[in-house]
């Protein structure tokens, strides 16, 4: 404990450091995905990596999801992540692989539902999330698209749903 207190003066500082590492891994996954020539392959690899990160540290999702922590560092990382996600989505749509009505505000839904699948099956079928992700990706393909019954959340609605302050 003494070592922790010498490096981090408050619990929030430790949480910020953990969040920064987690977001750095997400950003790295997004940057690697954007480097892929095939935008669909990039999007798929990004989602696979993010879900695998969740599997590696299931408690991390709770820290990232809560808005009580992760002050300045986490908000800076979120601001850095948003344009990367938008680019992943726009590239896949421009190449005709991703359904046109998918938005960056839909991305948290993938993480929420994927996280639930990971948590529910971790002890009985640890790799089941891979099947779920395959089904999910098939539903995101442009050729599978049908008209959706509801528009995506706005950024403000997403912020309210996640308890996040507008940014």
ABEGO torsion letter per residue (X at the ends): XAAAAAABABAAAAAAAAAAAAAAAAAAAAAAAAABABAAAAAAAAAAAAAAAAAABAAAAAAAABAABGBAAAAAAAAAAAAAAAAAAAAAAAAGABBAABBAAAAAAAAAAAAAAAAAAAAABAAAAAAAAAAAAAAABAAABBBBABBBBBAAAAAAAAGBBBX
